[in-house]
Amino acid sequence: MLYWAAVFFVVALVAALFGFGGIASASAGIAQILFFLFLVLFVVSLIAGVVRRR
């Protein structure tokens, strides 16, 4: 999932470079959503790992 967030971020950068505002903002939004989703899943898995060890 972090890979896809990075891919959409790169697509947003390339689109912004060429001046495609709508595509750039959509790709940046998708990258941001995927990044935060990855972050939440990472924290949940960390908490689950700590609870499982006890």
N, C-alpha and C positions, 0 to 999 in steps of 0.2 A: 504494500500500500504506500509505503514511503517512496518507493520507486515511481509509482504513478503520480504522486504529488510532485516529485522532481521533474517528471516528464511534462506535466501541465505547466509547471513554472517556467521551464525552458521554452515551451510553445508560447507562453505569454510574453516572455522576453523577446523572442523572435518576431512575434506579431506586433509588439510595441515598437520594435526597431523599424519595421516597415510601415508603421502608421495605421495599422488595422485596430482601431480603438475598441470596437465591440468584441472582436475575437480575443484581444489582449485582456480585457476586463473579465470576460467569461472564463478564460483559461486560468487567470489569476484567482478568481473566486473558487473554481474547482480545486485548484492546488491548495488553497487555504483550507477548504473544507476537509480535504483528504488528509492534510497535515494534522489538523486538530483531531480528526477521527483516529489517526494513527497514535497520536499522543495520548488520547483517552484510553485506547486499547492497551498501550504500553503500561500505563499506570495501573490499570485493572489487572494485567498479568503480573506486575510486580507485587501488588497487594495479595493476589491469589497465591503466588509463590511463597511469600512470607507466612501466610496463614497455613499453608500446607505443610511447611517445615515444622510448625509447632504441633 
